[in-house]
Amino acid sequence: MRIGQVAQEAGVSVDTVRFYERRGVLPAAERRPSGYRVFSATTVERIRTAKTLQELGFTLDEVVDALTAHDQGGATCDSERWRLQAVVDRLDARIAELTRARQAAAETLSDCRAGHCRLTFTPTSPLPG
């Protein structure tokens, strides 16, 4: 398969296919004498798997590591469960952080509505941040 066909069937851009190849998500494609990349039919499913893992919260490096473990033949649900647990733990920490930030913003908004704004802005001072 040529790169455009892989991209279309996987629902990504040609640039994404190239990026995934550079980052190791995809093995290096064979090249024709003309220089065109030629991908196997399994490339589409590998891209879909990578996208699914990213949607679950895996970083690209984690995707590469998980796919490498799979390629080496010993990956099972039991042996790889820790990867998903690490993602869940990271998401829980991020949710807790966002919850704290939201609570602080909501309290500040409530104070402002009550006429007790904790933030002061003057035309000559830059905004905080």
N, C-alpha and C positions, 0 to 999 in steps of 0.2 A: 504494500500500500504506500502511496505517496503521502507526504505530510499534509496536504490539503484535505485529502480524504480522511485521514486519521483525525484531524482536527474537527471536521464536520461531524463525523460519526460519534466522537467523544463529547461534542458540544463545547469545545474550547476553541481558542484562536490558534492560528499557526504559531504565533509568538509564544503561546503557553507551551505548545509541544516542544519548541526549541528550548525554552527555559527549563522545562522538566528534564530534557536530555542533558543540558549543561549541569543541572543540579544533582543528577544521578537518580532521579525518580524513574527515568527510562534508561535502559541500556543504550549505548551508542548505536545509532542506526547504521546499517550497511549502506554503502554508497555505490551508485552505478558509476560507470566510467564518465558519465556526464556530470557527476558531482551531486546528482539528486539523491536525497535520502530515501531509503526503502525500509519500511517498517513491517513487522509481522502483524498478523491479525490480532494477536493478543495484546498489542499496544493499546488499543481502544479500551479494553477492559482494565488494563493497568492504570490508565489515566482516570477512568471512572472510579476505581478503587482509591486512588490518591485523592481525588476530589471529595469523596465520601469521608475519608479520614480527616481531611482538612475541615470539612463541615462539622465534624464531631469535636473539633478543637485541637487536633494534632498540629504541631508546627511542621514546616516543610522538612526540617531535619529529622523529626520524629517519624514522618511518613517514609523518608528514605530508609531509616533504620528498620522500621517495621517491614517494609518491602524486601529489604536485604535479608532479614531473618526468614521471611517466607521463601525467598529464592534459595537459601541455603538448605531448605528442606525440613528443618526441625520445628518450625513454628506450628503451634497448636493453640487453641483457645486458652488452655490451661497455662501454657508456657508464655503466652503473650498478654495475659490479662493485666499484668502490672503496667503495661503501657497505657491502657485505657484508664486504669485507676489513677495514674499520674495526671492524665488530662482532667479527670473528674476533680481531683484535689486542686489542680490549678484553677479550674473554673469556679469551684467553691470559694477559693481565696479571693478571686476577682469579684465574685458576687458580693462577698462580705465587704470588700473595699468599696464597691459601688453603692451598697446599702448605706454604709457610713457617710459617704459623700452626699448621697441623696438626702439623708436625714439632716445633715448640717445645712444643706441648701434650703430645705423646706423650713427649718427653724429660722434661718435668716430671713426668708421670705415672709414668714409669719410675723417676725419682729418688725420688718419694714411696713407691713400692712397695718400694724398696730401703732406705727409712728415712732418706733424705736430702732431705726436702721443702724445696724452695726457697721455698715460700710459708708464711708464718706468719700464723695467724689467732688473735686473742685475743678473748674475749667482749666487751671494751670497745672494740675498734678496728673501724671500719667496713671492709667488704670493699673491696678496691681496685677502681677503675673509676669 
